[in-house]
Amino acid sequence: MGRAGPSGRRGWRGDKGVSHANPGLFSDKVASIRPVNCSHRSANDPGALISIRLRRYRRSLLLSAVTLAGLAVGTQTMGTAFGATAPLSDAREVVHFDIATLQQPENITLEPGGAADVTFQKSRQVAQVATSGTITVLATLPAPTTGSATASGIVRTADGTLYVNYNAGGNSGIYRIPAGGGTPVLVVAMPDVKVLNGLAIDASRDTLYATDSSSGTVWKVSLRTRVASLWTQGGDFQPGSTSTSSLGANGVKVHNGAVWVTNTGNGTLLRVPINKDGTAGTDTVKATGLSGIDDFSFTGRGDQVLAAQNGTNQASIVSSDGTVQTVLTAADGIENPTSVAVKGSTVYVASGAYLTRTDPNLLLARLR
């Protein structure tokens, strides 16, 4: 059953097959709601926690007003509008996932029409959140033969095929899911990795890049030969000795002839050029000070990046010169954000609520 929304009504349920009629869910033409003024104090500050709770109470009142104004459809709302820091605006939670059934999004990729495909880490599921708000499970990765298993990174090809990282000890690997969903098929086994995390695709080379966050390595997978090989490694991809996280290389993207990688433990963003022969060039650190960084996405404005900072419960814009600006915090509705995606002027932020264990959700905002 869905989590009760801020207004006391049932939130947006994450049950397969639940139909929600809300055609404007991911539209830029969502009804305008005046955002709550939110200061961005640290979530670790007790005063900030009280402040956040008061803001969420005010948001509950706002949501009730929205419902009475006729912006709710069935048992759903158009989403609560929160504050955000420029260049982001109009932040709003649009889907609340069901944490009781382990619907905690780990990674996200987008469909051409605006729907979002996400991995639910602990349930090993891949689900699609339609523009109407409907959540449909596209596939469930295999149950582990021993121990536990999780789903992590996800990418989409032009024909709709999805590739997903699967962590299950010696049975780890990357699976393919047909367009529209179906039975997952193992593409390449990767028994030597420890924690498969981020996944990126270079369509021009039919190549995937996957990070191993435990060993601090980046792997290259040929979709033609279905062979995985170690692509790059080194100190920049491993958590430092003073790091508060055991995770190194995490998020990964291919952009302008290079592979970009985040290092969670070091709070850094790295760029690795792709040599003409496909090998890795020398990496450079493009940004620092990104505590708890997880996945990220390019905004379409050169090398500008929007980064999810899971550990510190915030999201930041990273400029091409390495300048970092916080644009979303817990006060805006995110809860341990794991991944982000950008489509035009629309920003998607998936929150796994791994630490808060309260409200895994999908939040949208506008990029100005």
Backbone torsions as a table, in degrees:
resi	resn	phi	psi	omega
1	MET	NA	145.3	-177.0
2	GLY	-68.8	153.0	177.6
3	ARG	-71.2	141.4	178.8
4	ALA	-62.5	129.8	-179.7
5	GLY	-74.5	172.0	-176.9
6	PRO	-57.8	-26.0	-178.1
7	SER	-86.1	-2.0	-177.3
8	GLY	96.0	-13.8	176.6
9	ARG	-81.1	161.1	177.9
10	ARG	-66.4	135.1	-179.1
11	GLY	-72.3	-170.1	-174.8
12	TRP	-81.1	107.2	-172.0
13	ARG	-69.1	145.1	-179.9
14	GLY	-100.4	28.6	-178.5
15	ASP	-83.0	138.0	177.3
16	LYS	-61.6	132.8	174.5
17	GLY	87.5	-3.8	177.8
18	VAL	-73.2	124.1	-176.0
19	SER	-96.9	129.5	179.5
20	HIS	-124.7	124.8	-178.9
21	ALA	-94.4	95.4	179.2
22	ASN	-150.4	74.7	-172.1
23	PRO	-61.9	-16.5	-177.0
24	GLY	-97.3	13.7	-172.4
25	LEU	-54.3	-50.2	-177.2
26	PHE	-103.4	16.5	-176.4
27	SER	-84.2	147.1	173.3
28	ASP	-71.2	-7.6	-177.8
29	LYS	-98.2	23.8	176.4
30	VAL	-61.3	143.7	-177.7
31	ALA	-53.3	139.6	-177.7
32	SER	-75.1	129.4	177.4
33	ILE	-127.8	132.4	-178.4
34	ARG	-67.6	122.9	-176.9
35	PRO	-71.4	153.0	175.2
36	VAL	-74.2	140.0	178.4
37	ASN	-77.9	112.7	-174.6
38	CYS	-118.5	122.0	171.5
39	SER	-82.5	151.2	-174.6
40	HIS	-102.7	70.7	175.0
41	ARG	-86.7	161.5	-179.1
42	SER	-63.9	136.8	177.8
43	ALA	-68.4	-13.2	179.2
44	ASN	-87.2	-9.3	178.9
45	ASP	-80.8	121.2	-178.9
46	PRO	-54.9	-38.5	178.0
47	GLY	-63.7	-34.7	179.6
48	ALA	-67.9	-37.1	179.9
49	LEU	-62.3	-42.4	177.9
50	ILE	-63.8	-42.6	179.9
51	SER	-60.8	-42.5	-179.7
52	ILE	-62.8	-42.9	-179.8
53	ARG	-62.2	-40.4	178.4
54	LEU	-63.8	-39.9	179.0
55	ARG	-64.4	-40.0	-179.7
56	ARG	-67.2	-31.3	174.5
57	TYR	-64.9	-43.8	178.5
58	ARG	-63.5	-36.1	177.7
59	ARG	-65.6	-32.6	177.1
60	SER	-62.7	-43.1	177.9
61	LEU	-63.4	-41.1	178.2
62	LEU	-62.1	-43.2	-179.5
63	LEU	-62.9	-39.8	176.8
64	SER	-61.1	-40.6	178.8
65	ALA	-64.6	-39.5	178.3
66	VAL	-61.8	-43.4	-179.8
67	THR	-60.7	-45.6	-179.2
68	LEU	-65.4	-27.2	-179.4
69	ALA	-77.1	-3.6	175.4
70	GLY	91.1	13.9	179.8
71	LEU	-87.7	-5.6	177.3
72	ALA	-84.6	146.9	178.0
73	VAL	-122.0	116.2	-177.7
74	GLY	63.1	-123.4	179.5
75	THR	-100.5	17.7	-176.7
76	GLN	-120.8	165.8	174.2
77	THR	-119.1	170.8	176.4
78	MET	-74.5	-5.2	-179.2
79	GLY	108.2	143.3	-179.2
80	THR	-81.9	129.1	179.4
81	ALA	-84.6	130.8	179.3
82	PHE	-117.3	177.1	173.1
83	GLY	-80.4	163.4	173.8
84	ALA	-159.5	160.5	-177.9
85	THR	-101.3	133.5	178.8
86	ALA	-53.7	141.1	13.9
87	PRO	-85.2	9.1	174.7
88	LEU	-92.6	150.2	175.9
89	SER	-153.7	172.9	174.4
90	ASP	53.7	41.6	177.9
91	ALA	-69.8	136.5	-179.3
92	ARG	-155.5	136.4	172.5
93	GLU	-75.1	129.3	-178.0
94	VAL	-114.2	-20.3	177.8
95	VAL	-142.2	132.5	171.7
96	HIS	-106.9	118.8	179.8
97	PHE	-82.8	163.1	-175.6
98	ASP	-94.7	101.2	-177.4
99	ILE	-67.4	-24.8	179.9
100	ALA	-64.0	-27.1	178.1
101	THR	-106.1	21.7	175.1
102	LEU	64.4	32.8	175.4
103	GLN	-85.7	77.7	179.8
104	GLN	-119.2	104.2	-173.0
105	PRO	-67.0	132.4	179.4
106	GLU	-103.6	-41.0	-177.3
107	ASN	-145.9	162.1	-172.6
108	ILE	-142.3	144.8	169.2
109	THR	-141.6	158.2	-171.5
110	LEU	-112.1	147.4	172.9
111	GLU	-89.4	156.9	-178.8
112	PRO	-56.1	-34.8	-178.1
113	GLY	-82.9	-2.0	177.4
114	GLY	108.2	-9.3	176.1
115	ALA	-66.8	155.7	-179.0
116	ALA	-115.1	130.3	173.1
117	ASP	-101.1	127.5	-176.5
118	VAL	-129.0	154.4	170.2
119	THR	-99.6	136.0	170.3
120	PHE	-98.6	108.3	-168.4
121	GLN	-55.8	-56.7	-170.3
122	LYS	-77.4	-26.7	178.8
123	SER	-89.7	-3.9	178.1
124	ARG	63.4	27.3	-175.1
125	GLN	-105.7	153.1	169.6
126	VAL	-115.8	126.0	-175.9
127	ALA	-130.1	154.7	176.9
128	GLN	-114.5	129.1	174.5
129	VAL	-100.7	106.6	-177.1
130	ALA	-72.3	165.0	179.3
131	THR	-64.9	-15.6	176.5
132	SER	-84.1	-12.9	-176.2
133	GLY	102.2	-9.0	178.5
134	THR	-65.7	135.3	177.1
135	ILE	-109.7	120.7	-178.4
136	THR	-123.4	127.2	176.4
137	VAL	-76.1	119.5	-179.3
138	LEU	-85.7	-32.8	-177.7
139	ALA	-166.6	156.3	172.5
140	THR	-124.9	123.8	-179.9
141	LEU	-70.7	158.7	-171.7
142	PRO	-58.5	147.7	172.3
143	ALA	-70.3	144.6	-177.8
144	PRO	-70.4	148.0	176.3
145	THR	-72.2	-33.3	173.6
146	THR	-145.1	155.9	177.5
147	GLY	67.6	-145.4	-177.2
148	SER	-120.5	168.6	178.6
149	ALA	-145.0	150.8	179.8
150	THR	-140.2	160.6	173.3
151	ALA	-110.0	142.8	-178.9
152	SER	-132.6	-107.6	-172.8
153	GLY	-63.1	150.5	179.8
154	ILE	-143.8	140.0	173.1
155	VAL	-136.8	160.9	-179.6
156	ARG	-125.1	138.9	174.7
157	THR	-94.2	172.1	-176.4
158	ALA	-61.7	-29.3	-179.1
159	ASP	-89.0	6.0	176.5
160	GLY	94.6	-4.2	177.4
161	THR	-66.6	139.3	178.3
162	LEU	-110.3	141.0	172.3
163	TYR	-117.7	136.4	-172.3
164	VAL	-136.2	137.2	173.6
165	ASN	-77.1	138.5	-178.8
166	TYR	-128.8	121.9	179.0
167	ASN	-104.9	117.4	179.1
168	ALA	-155.1	49.3	179.4
169	GLY	61.5	-127.4	-179.9
170	GLY	-67.8	-9.7	178.5
171	ASN	-102.8	14.3	-179.7
172	SER	-66.9	155.1	179.1
173	GLY	173.5	-169.6	179.1
174	ILE	-116.7	130.1	-177.6
175	TYR	-108.6	152.3	174.8
176	ARG	-108.7	136.4	177.2
177	ILE	-121.4	127.3	-177.4
178	PRO	-65.8	156.5	178.4
179	ALA	-54.8	132.0	-179.7
180	GLY	86.9	-4.3	178.9
181	GLY	98.8	164.1	-179.1
182	GLY	151.5	-163.2	-176.7
183	THR	-74.8	126.0	178.1
184	PRO	-68.0	140.6	179.4
185	VAL	-122.0	130.2	179.4
186	LEU	-67.5	125.2	178.4
187	VAL	-91.9	-47.6	-179.9
188	VAL	-149.3	131.9	175.5
189	ALA	-82.4	140.9	-179.7
190	MET	-134.6	66.5	-175.1
191	PRO	-67.6	-16.7	-175.9
192	ASP	-87.5	-10.9	179.4
193	VAL	-81.1	158.6	-178.9
194	LYS	-104.4	-49.2	179.3
195	VAL	-138.5	91.1	173.2
196	LEU	-65.3	130.1	-175.0
197	ASN	-129.7	-89.2	-178.0
198	GLY	-75.5	155.9	178.9
199	LEU	-143.7	134.6	178.3
200	ALA	-136.2	159.1	-179.6
201	ILE	-127.5	138.0	170.7
202	ASP	-112.7	93.5	-174.2
203	ALA	-63.1	-29.5	-178.3
204	SER	-68.0	-22.7	-179.6
205	ARG	-115.2	5.8	-176.1
206	ASP	50.9	49.2	-174.3
207	THR	-130.5	139.6	171.5
208	LEU	-107.0	149.8	171.9
209	TYR	-123.3	130.8	-177.6
210	ALA	-130.1	140.8	178.9
211	THR	-99.2	146.2	170.6
212	ASP	-111.6	105.7	-172.2
213	SER	-72.7	-23.7	-179.2
214	SER	-77.6	-46.0	-178.5
215	SER	-88.5	-11.1	-179.0
216	GLY	68.2	53.3	-178.3
217	THR	-133.5	160.5	173.7
218	VAL	-122.3	129.2	-177.7
219	TRP	-108.3	148.5	177.7
220	LYS	-113.0	132.3	-178.3
221	VAL	-124.3	120.5	176.7
222	SER	-84.7	124.6	177.5
223	LEU	-77.8	-14.4	177.7
224	ARG	-81.0	-45.6	-177.4
225	THR	-98.6	-13.6	-177.9
226	ARG	58.3	44.4	178.7
227	VAL	-120.2	134.7	176.4
228	ALA	-104.5	138.6	178.8
229	SER	-142.7	148.7	177.9
230	LEU	-65.6	127.0	-175.2
231	TRP	-101.3	-46.9	177.8
232	THR	-156.2	156.1	179.2
233	GLN	-159.4	179.3	179.1
234	GLY	138.8	177.3	-175.2
235	GLY	-60.1	-32.7	-178.8
236	ASP	-67.4	-17.9	-177.8
237	PHE	-101.3	-2.0	-179.0
238	GLN	-108.0	151.0	177.0
239	PRO	-67.6	140.1	-179.3
240	GLY	-71.2	166.5	-177.5
241	SER	-65.9	-23.2	179.3
242	THR	-100.4	7.8	-177.0
243	SER	-70.3	147.6	176.3
244	THR	-90.6	-2.2	179.6
245	SER	-120.6	147.0	177.1
246	SER	-89.1	1.3	-177.6
247	LEU	-96.5	134.6	174.6
248	GLY	-103.6	-116.6	-179.2
249	ALA	-52.5	130.9	-172.7
250	ASN	-133.9	-92.7	-179.8
251	GLY	-69.8	150.0	-178.8
252	VAL	-148.7	138.6	178.0
253	LYS	-144.1	152.5	173.1
254	VAL	-103.4	127.4	-174.3
255	HIS	-154.2	122.8	174.2
256	ASN	50.8	53.7	173.7
257	GLY	73.8	19.6	-179.3
258	ALA	-146.8	158.3	172.5
259	VAL	-102.1	125.3	179.9
260	TRP	-105.7	137.8	-173.1
261	VAL	-138.0	139.5	171.9
262	THR	-96.6	151.3	173.2
263	ASN	-120.6	109.1	-174.8
264	THR	-63.2	-48.0	-176.5
265	GLY	-63.3	-36.1	-178.6
266	ASN	-92.5	-12.0	-178.5
267	GLY	65.1	41.5	-174.7
268	THR	-125.3	160.5	172.6
269	LEU	-119.5	126.1	-174.7
270	LEU	-115.6	151.1	174.2
271	ARG	-123.7	128.5	179.0
272	VAL	-121.9	111.6	179.6
273	PRO	-66.5	145.4	175.4
274	ILE	-93.7	115.3	178.9
275	ASN	-67.4	164.2	-177.8
276	LYS	-58.3	-31.5	-179.6
277	ASP	-88.6	6.8	177.1
278	GLY	90.0	-6.2	179.1
279	THR	-78.0	168.6	-178.2
280	ALA	-87.0	135.3	173.5
281	GLY	-83.8	-168.5	179.9
282	THR	-80.7	129.4	-177.2
283	ASP	-78.1	152.9	174.0
284	THR	-130.4	147.4	177.3
285	VAL	-85.7	119.8	-177.2
286	LYS	-95.1	-25.2	179.8
287	ALA	-156.6	148.3	177.3
288	THR	-128.5	176.9	176.5
289	GLY	77.0	18.9	-178.2
290	LEU	-100.2	68.2	-176.1
291	SER	-56.3	133.3	176.1
292	GLY	68.7	20.9	-176.2
293	ILE	-64.0	140.3	178.7
294	ASP	-115.9	-109.6	-179.8
295	ASP	-95.2	177.2	-176.2
296	PHE	-157.8	172.3	177.1
297	SER	-149.2	145.4	172.5
298	PHE	-77.2	143.2	-173.8
299	THR	-89.1	-8.1	-174.9
300	GLY	92.6	4.6	179.1
301	ARG	-114.4	73.4	-179.1
302	GLY	66.3	-129.8	-179.2
303	ASP	-94.1	11.6	178.6
304	GLN	-65.9	138.7	-174.7
305	VAL	-127.1	145.3	167.6
306	LEU	-108.8	122.9	-173.7
307	ALA	-116.4	136.9	173.7
308	ALA	-90.2	126.4	179.5
309	GLN	-111.9	87.4	-175.0
310	ASN	-57.4	-49.7	-173.6
311	GLY	-65.8	-30.1	-178.7
312	THR	-106.6	3.7	174.8
313	ASN	59.5	52.7	177.6
314	GLN	-155.0	171.3	175.0
315	ALA	-133.0	144.1	-174.6
316	SER	-135.2	148.7	169.7
317	ILE	-88.8	129.5	176.4
318	VAL	-112.6	115.3	-179.3
319	SER	-76.7	166.1	-177.5
320	SER	-62.1	-22.6	178.8
321	ASP	-89.6	4.3	178.3
322	GLY	92.7	-3.0	177.6
323	THR	-65.1	135.1	-177.6
324	VAL	-113.2	130.2	178.1
325	GLN	-130.9	121.1	177.5
326	THR	-71.7	129.9	-177.9
327	VAL	-121.9	-17.0	177.1
328	LEU	-141.0	142.6	174.7
329	THR	-136.9	-175.1	178.2
330	ALA	-58.5	-29.5	179.2
331	ALA	-63.5	-20.0	-179.6
332	ASP	-93.7	-2.2	176.0
333	GLY	111.0	-10.7	-179.7
334	ILE	-77.2	149.0	179.1
335	GLU	-137.5	99.8	-176.0
336	ASN	53.3	67.5	-179.1
337	PRO	-63.3	132.7	-177.1
338	THR	-104.8	-29.6	-174.3
339	SER	-158.6	158.0	179.1
340	VAL	-137.9	159.3	175.1
341	ALA	-146.6	151.5	-179.6
342	VAL	-130.3	129.5	176.7
343	LYS	-131.0	104.6	-175.6
344	GLY	64.2	-120.8	178.8
345	SER	-99.3	5.6	-178.4
346	THR	-100.8	128.7	179.2
347	VAL	-107.7	133.2	176.2
348	TYR	-111.2	131.8	176.6
349	VAL	-129.1	118.1	179.3
350	ALA	-97.5	128.7	179.4
351	SER	-112.5	125.4	-178.7
352	GLY	-88.4	-15.3	-179.0
353	ALA	51.3	40.1	-177.6
354	TYR	-66.8	-33.4	-178.6
355	LEU	-98.8	-41.1	-179.7
356	THR	-72.0	-33.4	-179.2
357	ARG	51.8	40.8	-177.7
358	THR	-119.8	-60.0	-169.9
359	ASP	-141.6	80.3	170.4
360	PRO	-64.0	134.1	-172.8
361	ASN	-153.8	171.9	172.1
362	LEU	-118.4	124.0	-177.6
363	LEU	-115.2	140.8	175.2
364	LEU	-115.0	151.0	175.3
365	ALA	-149.7	168.2	176.6
366	ARG	-104.1	138.6	175.2
367	LEU	-102.0	116.7	-176.2
368	ARG	-86.8	NA	NA
